[in-house]
Amino acid sequence: MNSELLHAKLKENFGFEKFRPNQETIITTILSGQDTLAIMPTGGGKSICFQLPALILPGITIVISPLIALMKDQVDSLKTNGISACYINSSQSSEEQQFYIDNLKSNKFKLVYIAPESLSYLDNIFSELTISLIAIDEAHCISSWGHDFRPAYTNLGYLKNRFPSTPVLALTATADKATRTDITKQLNLKNPKTFVASFDRKNLSLEVRPALDRVKQIIDFIENKPNESGIIYCLSRKTTEELAEKLSKSGILAKAYHAGLDNTTRAKTQDQFINDDCQVVCATIAFGMGIDKSNVRWVIHYNLPKNIEGYYQEIGRAGRDGLPAETILFESYADVIQLQKFASDGLNADVQLAKLERMKQYADALSCRRKILLSYFGELVDENCGNCDICKKPPTFFDGTILAQKALSAIKRLQESEPLAVIVDFLRGSKNAYIYEKNYQTLKTYGIGADISWYDWNQYLIQLINLGYCEIAFHQHNKILLTPFAKKVLFEGEKVKLTTVVKKVIDKNEIKQEKAKAAKNSLFETLRKLRYEIAQEEEVPAYVIFSDASLRQMEILRPMTDEDFLAVEGVGKAKLEKYGQDFINAIIEFHRNKSVKKEKKENTYKKTLELFQNGFSVEEIAGKRNLGETTIISHLAKLYVDGHDIDLSQFVSEDEIAKIEKAQIELARPEALRPYYEYFEEKMSYDKIRFGLASIERKYNKSVL
């Protein structure tokens, strides 16, 4: 099939104008009958690679998928696009299973999803089916080298032997070279063509933070993101429950999810999250695998992940619709110790410890994080990403030689026998029972760093470990030992560069209010509510109706005809027929209401202007109009920007305007007033700042014209 026809199928059935990288080539390879291994990042569009060929090939496509939730999501999505599909798994009654099996025999479906454990359901009817394609999703599960090994996958090699002429497509988001080789071997793929798509998810911002007061940081973060879904990954079941409870007490709709909960509770939590009835899920790594929820706007790792593969797959659950999404990883010394123990006690200990070390190196990095991630998967790039915390705010280095000497000397005085926390207590001269029990207060360097906070010392010591001057003896109760490099600092005058410790502080008051207000009054929010109502009626996840990316395009394009609506990404023929008129009506109504509101707003500004021109003061106008003085001031500032003749000299002087203009440049033109207020050390009023900014804006507008 030529490219033009493939693009036509893509638009008609899935609503997309163009293929994502590698999709078209993979589809062409499958249609030629060749086995294929596709490594594509989460959100990279793996599903299209077997769903579109399924519509073209004459028979049935079997999709091996690891989770029931994934099957239901994808089948719901296919049905919404007018494509016949079903799934068969243990959640169904025997009557339901038989119904779908009978319909498969009658060629009523183009795709059937099934778990590897449930393949036996089809064994008896394989000979009666025309199977045109076998797609094996999450194929890394077949390999013990992979990060999510599932024994049931190891039996899938027989499929190629049973259907030697049927192409097999193996797909996964994360697989290093060893895992790729293992997948090919165990699935008995015949000279497969391998595609490795770029792992660069440019829409994901990457950030690592020290685990300082994590819960407060997380609450502050979420409160600034009304109506945005997110996942918080935790190391233990207990942590998921404790964190979910704390978030709930702060008014955040949060639920815990882990393997220790009963099936009903887990299924309910997952459904609530998928259907936007629960904003946050606090989960162990068991959550989210294969979930198609496209509008996850952020992912937080409460604990350090075990390896980069798992971390990459988990952050990949954010921003699958291609819109900007945020990821935050909290790193703590305690996590490293615990994960070291888990890795040491498990299978392939050496490999797992090495992978954990790479994960730790990523978290400790002082260079572009995206470059580190991409290089891990064999993708080398020259330029920094500009969308990670290191690129956005490069660390500040200072001469930390004296601090390093104090710390390394303390380790030596303590005879390399204590863990990090005790070393910090010793440096700060803490008077706790342990210090006195060991008589450490009598040693010469006790209290030598009392002027530095516990948190800062903790961070400086971690930096020294990362720089190789000392190391953690994990099998000796986590003692901190000196390395040969320490001698160069202590006795040979080697200089040490450390980075300034920065604590994240979020000023949330104005930002939160403005974001909530903007979200409430936006066309996107109007369309989001309509989508939610339709999803509730149809009992499918909201993103199955339309993704956030499609709603954002509707907000920008404002389509008011069928033709315009069809131009929106994600709108195909079936969705236009089912939902087009409802969404077009909502857009027209929003536009009409906005025009009415604009007219009312213009009238209220006009009344303020008339009173001001008649000589009334701000205070008098506020009294007459029963409005706040701040509101009247904002009216006057806006009126001045729009070109009305208002003398601002009574509110702000030319000298003050010059100072505000200088502040604007130095602060990189912030939208809120608070940064200016703090810049002037609270000595210039908000009113002066508002009028000063109005003067600057009007002057700028004139220069542009």
C-alpha positions in Angstrom: 0.0 0.0 0.0 1.4 3.4 -1.0 2.0 6.2 1.4 -0.9 8.3 0.3 -3.4 5.5 1.1 -1.8 4.9 4.5 -2.1 8.6 5.4 -5.8 8.5 4.3 -6.4 5.5 6.6 -4.6 7.3 9.4 -6.9 10.4 9.1 -10.1 8.6 8.5 -9.8 6.1 11.3 -7.6 7.8 13.9 -7.9 11.5 13.1 -4.2 12.2 12.6 -2.8 14.1 9.6 0.7 12.6 9.8 2.6 9.7 11.2 5.0 10.0 14.2 8.6 9.0 13.6 9.1 5.4 12.5 5.4 4.6 12.4 4.9 4.5 8.7 8.1 2.5 8.1 7.2 -0.1 10.7 3.7 -0.4 9.2 5.1 -0.9 5.7 7.5 -3.6 7.0 4.6 -5.5 8.7 2.5 -5.3 5.6 5.4 -6.8 3.7 5.1 -9.9 6.0 8.4 -9.3 7.9 8.9 -9.9 11.6 9.6 -6.6 13.4 11.0 -5.4 16.7 10.0 -1.8 17.6 11.5 0.1 20.5 9.4 3.2 20.9 9.1 5.4 24.0 5.9 5.6 26.0 3.7 8.0 24.2 5.5 7.4 21.0 2.5 5.9 19.2 3.2 2.1 19.4 -0.5 1.1 19.1 -1.0 2.6 15.7 1.8 0.3 14.4 -0.4 -2.7 14.8 -3.9 -1.1 14.8 -3.6 0.4 11.4 -2.2 -2.7 9.7 -5.1 -4.7 11.3 -7.6 -2.6 9.3 -5.7 -3.4 6.0 -4.8 -7.1 6.5 -7.6 -9.6 5.6 -7.8 -11.5 8.8 -7.6 -11.0 12.6 -4.8 -9.3 14.5 -4.0 -10.9 17.9 -2.6 -8.4 20.5 -0.8 -9.9 23.5 -1.1 -7.4 26.3 -0.1 -7.8 29.9 -2.9 -5.9 31.8 -6.6 -6.1 31.6 -6.9 -2.3 32.1 -4.8 -1.7 28.9 -7.0 -4.0 26.9 -10.3 -2.3 28.0 -8.8 1.2 27.3 -7.6 0.3 23.8 -10.8 -1.5 22.9 -12.9 1.4 24.1 -10.7 3.8 22.1 -10.9 1.6 18.9 -14.7 1.4 19.2 -14.9 5.2 19.6 -13.1 5.4 16.3 -15.5 3.0 14.7 -13.2 0.0 14.6 -14.4 -3.5 15.6 -12.3 -4.9 18.5 -12.7 -7.1 21.6 -10.7 -8.6 24.4 -10.8 -11.9 26.2 -9.5 -12.4 29.7 -10.2 -13.9 33.1 -12.4 -10.9 34.2 -15.2 -12.1 31.9 -17.7 -14.8 32.5 -17.5 -18.0 30.4 -20.6 -16.9 28.5 -18.9 -13.6 27.6 -15.8 -15.3 26.5 -17.7 -17.8 24.3 -19.7 -14.8 22.7 -16.4 -13.2 21.6 -14.9 -16.5 20.5 -17.9 -17.2 18.3 -17.8 -13.7 16.8 -14.1 -14.1 16.1 -14.9 -17.3 14.2 -17.4 -15.3 12.2 -14.8 -12.6 11.4 -16.8 -9.9 13.3 -13.7 -8.4 14.9 -10.4 -7.0 13.3 -8.5 -7.1 16.6 -8.6 -9.3 19.7 -6.6 -8.4 22.9 -5.5 -11.2 25.2 -3.1 -11.7 28.1 -0.3 -14.2 27.7 -1.9 -16.2 30.6 -5.2 -16.4 28.7 -3.9 -17.6 25.3 -5.3 -21.1 26.1 -8.8 -19.7 25.5 -7.9 -19.4 21.7 -5.9 -22.7 21.4 -8.9 -24.7 20.3 -10.0 -22.3 17.6 -6.6 -21.2 16.2 -7.2 -23.5 13.2 -10.5 -21.8 12.4 -9.1 -18.2 12.4 -7.3 -16.3 9.7 -4.5 -14.7 11.8 -2.8 -12.0 9.8 -0.6 -10.4 12.5 0.5 -11.2 16.0 1.5 -8.1 18.1 3.3 -8.6 21.4 3.1 -5.5 23.5 5.5 -4.8 26.5 7.8 -7.4 24.9 10.6 -6.7 27.5 8.5 -8.8 29.9 9.9 -11.9 28.2 13.4 -11.2 29.2 15.0 -11.7 32.6 17.4 -8.9 31.6 14.4 -6.5 31.4 13.1 -4.5 34.3 9.6 -6.2 34.5 10.1 -9.9 33.8 6.8 -12.0 33.6 7.2 -15.8 33.4 4.0 -16.2 31.3 5.7 -14.3 28.4 8.4 -17.0 28.1 5.8 -19.4 26.5 5.1 -17.0 23.6 7.9 -18.4 21.4 5.6 -21.2 20.2 3.4 -18.7 18.3 6.0 -18.2 15.6 6.4 -22.0 15.3 2.6 -22.4 15.0 2.2 -19.5 12.6 5.5 -19.4 10.6 4.1 -17.2 7.8 2.4 -14.7 10.0 4.4 -11.6 10.8 5.1 -11.0 14.5 5.5 -7.4 15.8 7.2 -7.1 19.2 6.9 -3.7 20.9 8.4 -2.2 24.0 9.2 1.2 25.4 12.5 0.4 27.1 15.0 -2.3 26.3 18.8 -2.1 26.3 20.8 -4.2 23.8 20.9 -7.3 25.9 17.1 -7.2 26.3 16.5 -6.7 22.6 18.6 -9.7 21.7 16.8 -11.8 24.3 13.4 -10.7 22.9 14.3 -11.7 19.4 15.7 -15.1 20.5 12.8 -16.1 22.9 10.0 -15.1 20.5 11.7 -17.0 17.6 11.6 -14.0 15.3 12.9 -14.7 11.8 15.4 -12.1 10.7 13.4 -9.3 12.3 13.8 -5.7 11.2 14.6 -3.6 14.3 13.4 0.0 14.8 14.7 2.1 17.6 12.8 5.4 17.8 14.3 8.4 19.4 13.8 8.3 23.2 13.7 12.0 23.4 10.4 13.1 24.8 10.9 16.9 24.5 7.6 17.7 26.1 8.7 16.2 29.5 10.5 18.6 31.8 13.0 16.7 34.1 13.8 17.8 37.6 15.5 16.2 40.6 15.1 17.6 44.1 16.6 16.8 47.5 14.0 14.9 49.6 13.6 17.8 52.0 10.1 18.0 53.4 8.8 16.0 50.4 5.1 16.0 51.5 5.0 19.9 51.7 6.7 20.2 48.4 4.3 17.8 46.8 1.2 19.5 48.2 2.5 22.9 47.1 3.1 21.5 43.6 -0.3 19.9 43.2 -2.2 22.9 44.6 -0.8 25.0 41.7 -2.2 22.5 39.2 -6.0 22.4 39.5 -7.7 19.7 37.5 -4.4 18.2 36.3 -3.9 14.4 36.8 -0.7 13.0 38.2 1.0 9.9 39.5 3.3 9.7 42.5 5.5 6.6 42.6 6.6 5.3 46.0 9.0 2.5 47.0 6.7 0.8 49.6 3.0 0.0 50.0 3.0 1.8 53.4 4.3 5.0 51.9 1.6 5.1 49.2 -1.2 4.8 51.9 0.4 7.4 54.2 1.0 9.9 51.4 -2.5 9.5 50.0 -3.9 10.1 53.4 -1.8 13.3 53.9 -2.8 14.6 50.5 -6.5 13.9 51.1 -6.3 15.8 54.4 -5.0 18.8 52.4 -8.1 18.7 50.1 -6.5 16.8 47.2 -8.4 13.9 45.6 -5.7 11.2 46.1 -5.8 7.4 46.4 -3.3 4.7 47.2 -2.6 1.8 44.8 -0.5 -1.3 45.4 -0.5 -5.1 45.1 -1.5 -5.6 48.7 -5.0 -4.1 48.2 -7.8 -6.3 47.1 -8.7 -6.5 43.4 -11.9 -4.6 43.8 -10.2 -1.6 45.5 -7.4 -1.6 43.0 -9.8 -1.7 40.0 -11.9 1.0 41.5 -9.0 3.3 42.1 -7.7 2.8 38.6 -11.1 3.4 37.1 -11.5 6.6 39.1 -8.1 7.9 37.9 -8.7 6.9 34.3 -12.1 8.6 34.4 -10.8 11.9 36.0 -12.7 11.2 39.3 -9.4 11.0 41.2 -6.7 13.6 40.6 -3.7 11.8 42.1 -2.7 8.1 42.5 0.1 7.3 45.0 1.4 4.0 43.8 4.1 1.4 43.8 5.7 0.6 40.4 2.8 -1.9 39.8 0.6 1.0 38.7 0.2 2.5 35.3 1.9 -0.1 33.1 0.0 -0.1 29.8 -2.6 2.5 30.8 -3.4 4.7 27.9 -4.5 7.7 29.9 -3.1 10.5 27.7 -3.8 13.5 30.0 -1.4 12.7 32.9 0.2 16.1 33.3 2.9 15.2 35.8 4.7 12.3 37.4 6.6 12.4 40.8 9.0 9.8 42.1 8.7 10.0 45.9 11.7 7.6 46.1 14.7 7.0 43.8 13.8 4.3 41.2 15.8 1.1 40.9 17.0 1.6 37.4 16.8 4.0 34.5 14.6 1.7 32.4 11.9 1.7 35.0 12.3 5.4 35.7 12.0 6.3 32.0 8.9 4.1 31.5 7.2 5.6 34.5 7.9 9.3 33.6 6.7 8.3 30.1 3.2 8.0 31.5 3.1 11.8 31.6 2.3 13.9 28.5 1.4 11.0 26.2 -0.8 13.5 24.3 2.4 15.5 23.4 1.5 18.5 25.5 4.0 19.8 28.1 4.2 17.6 31.2 6.4 17.8 34.4 8.5 15.1 36.1 10.1 15.4 39.6 12.3 12.9 41.3 13.1 13.2 45.0 16.5 11.8 45.9 17.5 10.8 49.5 20.5 9.1 51.0 18.2 6.7 52.8 16.6 5.5 49.5 20.0 4.6 48.1 20.9 2.5 51.1 17.5 0.6 51.0 17.7 0.0 47.2 21.3 -1.2 47.6 20.1 -3.8 50.0 17.2 -4.9 47.8 19.6 -5.2 44.8 22.2 -7.1 46.8 19.7 -9.7 48.0 18.0 -10.3 44.6 18.7 -12.1 41.4 21.5 -10.9 39.1 22.8 -8.8 42.0 25.8 -7.4 40.1 23.7 -6.3 37.2 21.0 -4.7 39.4 23.6 -2.9 41.5 25.2 -1.5 38.4 21.9 -0.3 37.1 21.1 1.3 40.4 24.5 3.1 40.3 23.6 4.5 36.9 20.3 5.7 38.3 22.1 7.4 41.2 24.5 9.0 38.8 21.6 10.5 36.8 20.1 11.9 40.0 23.4 13.4 41.1 24.2 14.9 37.7 25.4 18.4 37.2 24.9 18.3 33.4 21.9 18.1 31.1 19.7 15.2 32.4 18.1 14.5 29.0 21.5 13.8 27.5 22.3 11.3 30.2 18.9 9.5 29.7 19.4 9.4 25.9 23.0 8.2 26.1 21.8 5.3 28.4 19.6 4.1 25.5 22.4 4.6 23.0 21.2 7.9 21.6 23.9 10.6 21.6 23.0 14.3 21.2 25.2 17.3 21.2 22.9 20.1 22.4 21.6 20.5 25.9 17.8 20.1 26.2 16.9 23.4 27.9 14.0 21.6 29.6 15.6 20.1 32.7 16.5 21.7 36.0 20.2 21.7 35.3 19.7 23.5 31.9 17.2 26.0 33.3 19.3 26.8 36.4 22.9 25.6 36.1 24.5 24.9 39.5 26.7 27.5 41.1 30.1 26.3 42.1 32.3 27.6 44.9 35.6 26.7 46.5 34.6 24.1 49.0 38.1 22.9 49.9 37.9 23.9 53.6 34.5 22.3 54.0 35.8 19.2 52.3 38.8 19.1 54.6 36.6 19.5 57.7 34.3 16.7 56.5 37.0 14.3 55.5 39.0 15.0 58.7 35.8 14.2 60.7 35.5 10.8 58.9 39.1 10.1 59.7 38.7 11.1 63.4 35.7 8.8 63.7 38.0 6.0 62.3 35.8 5.5 59.2 33.3 3.7 61.4 30.1 5.8 61.3 27.3 6.5 58.8 26.6 9.8 57.2 24.1 11.1 59.9 26.5 10.6 62.7 29.3 12.4 60.8 26.9 15.4 60.3 26.0 15.4 64.0 29.7 15.3 64.9 30.6 18.2 62.6 27.8 20.3 64.0 28.7 19.5 67.6 25.3 17.8 68.4 24.8 16.9 72.0 22.8 13.7 71.5 23.1 10.5 73.5 24.9 8.6 70.7 27.7 11.2 70.5 28.2 11.2 74.2 28.0 7.4 74.6 30.9 7.1 72.1 32.8 10.1 73.7 33.0 11.7 70.3 32.6 15.2 72.0 36.2 14.8 73.2 37.7 14.4 69.8 39.7 17.4 68.4 37.4 18.3 65.4 34.1 17.9 67.2 31.8 20.8 66.4 34.2 22.2 63.7 31.2 22.8 61.4 28.6 24.1 63.9 27.9 27.2 61.7 26.5 25.1 58.9 23.0 23.6 59.0 22.4 19.9 59.2 20.7 19.8 55.8 23.6 21.6 54.1 26.2 19.4 55.7 24.2 16.4 54.5 24.2 17.7 51.0 27.9 18.6 51.0 28.8 15.1 52.2 26.7 13.5 49.4 28.6 15.7 46.9 31.9 14.5 48.3 30.7 10.9 47.9 29.7 11.6 44.3 33.0 13.2 43.6 34.8 10.0 44.8 36.5 11.4 48.0 34.6 9.0 50.2 32.3 6.0 49.7 29.5 4.2 51.4 30.3 0.7 52.8 26.8 -0.8 52.3 27.6 -4.2 53.8 29.2 -2.6 56.8 26.2 -0.8 58.2 26.7 2.1 55.7 29.9 3.4 57.2 31.5 6.2 55.3 35.0 5.3 54.2 37.8 7.5 52.8 39.1 6.7 49.3 42.7 7.3 48.2 41.6 10.6 46.6 40.8 12.0 50.1 44.6 12.1 50.9 45.0 14.6 48.1 42.6 17.0 49.8 43.8 16.4 53.3 47.6 16.4 52.7 48.4 17.5 49.2 46.4 20.7 48.8 44.0 19.6 46.1 41.1 22.0 45.6 37.5 20.9 45.8 34.6 22.5 43.9 31.2 22.1 45.5 27.8 23.4 44.4 25.6 25.7 46.4 22.8 24.0 48.2 19.5 25.3 46.9 16.2 24.7 48.7 13.1 24.7 46.5 10.6 27.4 47.7 7.3 27.8 45.9 5.5 31.1 46.2 2.0 29.8 45.5 -0.5 32.4 46.5 -0.9 34.6 43.5 0.1 31.9 41.0 -2.5 29.5 42.4 -5.4 32.0 42.3 -4.5 33.2 38.8 -4.2 29.7 37.5 -7.5 28.5 39.1 -9.3 31.6 37.7 -7.8 31.2 34.2 -8.7 27.5 34.1 -12.2 28.1 35.3 -13.0 30.6 32.6 -11.2 29.0 29.7 -12.7 27.3 26.6 -10.5 24.3 27.4 -12.3 23.9 30.7 -15.7 24.2 29.0 -14.7 21.5 26.5 -13.2 19.4 29.3 -16.5 19.4 31.2 -18.4 18.4 28.1 -15.9 15.6 27.4 -16.3 14.4 31.0 -20.2 14.4 30.7 -20.1 12.4 27.5 -17.5 9.9 28.9 -19.8 9.4 32.0 -22.7 8.6 29.7 -20.7 6.2 27.5 -18.8 4.7 30.5 -15.4 5.2 28.9 -12.4 7.3 30.1 -12.6 10.9 29.1 -9.4 10.8 27.0 -11.0 8.1 24.8 -13.5 10.8 23.6 -10.7 13.3 22.8 -7.2 13.8 24.2 -6.2 17.0 26.0 -4.1 17.8 22.9 -7.3 17.7 20.7 -9.1 20.0 23.2 -6.2 22.5 23.2 -6.4 22.6 19.4 -10.1 23.2 19.5 -9.4 26.0 21.9 -7.0 27.6 19.5 -8.8 26.9 16.2 -12.4 27.4 17.5 -13.9 25.2 14.7 -17.6 26.1 14.0 -18.2 23.9 11.0 -17.8 20.1 10.3 -15.0 20.8 7.9 -13.1 22.9 10.4 -13.7 20.4 13.2 -12.3 17.6 11.0 -9.0 19.5 10.8 -8.4 19.1 14.5 -5.8 16.4 15.3 -7.5 13.3 16.7 -10.8 13.9 14.9 -11.6 11.2 12.4 -14.8 10.4 10.5 -16.4 8.4 13.3 -15.7 11.0 16.0 -16.9 13.8 13.8 -20.2 12.0 13.4 -20.6 11.1 17.1 -19.3 14.2 18.9 -18.8 16.9 16.4 -22.1 18.8 16.8 -21.9 18.8 20.6 -18.4 20.3 20.7 -19.1 22.8 17.9 -22.2 24.0 19.8 -20.2 24.4 23.0 -17.5 26.4 21.1 -20.2 28.7 19.5 -21.9 29.2 22.9 -18.6 30.0 24.6 -17.8 32.5 21.9 -21.2 34.1 22.3 -21.0 34.3 26.1 -17.5 35.7 25.9 -18.7 38.5 23.6 -21.4 39.4 26.1 -18.9 39.4 29.0 -16.6 41.5 26.9 -19.3 44.0 26.3 -20.2 44.1 30.0 -16.6 44.6 30.9 -16.2 47.4 28.4 -19.3 49.1 29.9 -17.9 48.8 33.5 -14.6 50.3 32.4 -16.5 53.1 30.6 -18.4 54.0 33.9 -15.1 54.1 35.8 -13.5 56.4 33.1 -16.5 58.8 33.2 -16.4 59.2 37.0 -12.6 59.7 36.9 -12.9 62.3 34.2 -15.5 64.1 36.3 -13.0 64.6 39.0 -13.8 61.8 41.4 -11.0 60.1 43.3 -10.3 56.4 43.3 -11.8 56.0 46.8 -14.9 58.0 45.7 -15.4 55.9 42.5 -15.0 52.7 44.5 -17.7 53.9 46.9 -20.1 55.0 44.2 -19.7 51.7 42.2 -19.6 49.4 45.3 -16.2 48.0 44.1 -12.9 47.6 45.7 -10.2 50.3 45.3 -7.8 47.7 43.8 -10.5 47.0 41.1 -10.8 50.7 40.2 -7.0 51.0 40.0 -6.8 48.0 37.6 -9.6 49.6 35.5 -7.6 52.9 35.3 -4.4 51.1 34.4 -6.1 49.1 31.7 -7.8 52.2 30.3 -4.4 54.0 30.2 -2.8 51.1 28.3 -5.7 51.2 25.8 -4.9 54.8 25.0 -7.3 56.8 27.2 -6.2 60.2 28.4 -5.4 59.7 32.1 -2.8 61.6 34.0 -0.7 58.9 35.9 1.6 61.5 37.6 -0.8 61.6 40.6 -0.2 57.9 41.1 3.4 57.2 40.1 6.4 59.5 39.3 8.7 59.3 36.3 11.5 58.3 38.6 9.5 55.4 40.0 8.5 54.3 36.5 12.2 54.3 35.5 12.9 52.1 38.5 10.1 49.7 37.7 11.3 49.4 34.1 14.8 48.5 35.4 13.3 45.9 37.7 11.2 44.5 34.8 14.4 43.8 32.8 16.3 42.3 35.8 13.4 40.1 36.8 12.9 38.9 33.2 9.4 40.5 32.9 7.4 38.5 35.4 3.6 38.5 34.9 2.7 38.7 38.7 3.2 41.9 40.8 4.7 40.1 43.8 8.2 39.8 42.3 8.3 43.5 41.8 7.0 44.1 45.4 9.8 41.9 46.8 12.4 43.5 44.5 11.6 46.9 46.0 11.8 45.3 49.5 8.1 46.0 50.0 8.8 49.8 49.9 6.9 50.5 46.7 3.1 49.9 46.8 1.3 47.5 44.5 -0.7 50.4 43.1 2.4 52.3 42.0 3.8 49.1 40.4 0.6 48.5 38.5 0.5 52.0 37.2 4.2 52.0 36.4 3.8 48.8 34.4 0.8 50.3 32.6 2.9 53.3 31.6 5.7 51.0 30.3 3.3 48.8 28.3 1.7 51.9 26.6 5.1 53.2 25.7 6.1 49.8 24.3 2.8 49.5 22.3 3.4 52.9 20.7 7.0 52.0 19.7 5.8 48.8 18.1 3.2 50.7 16.1 
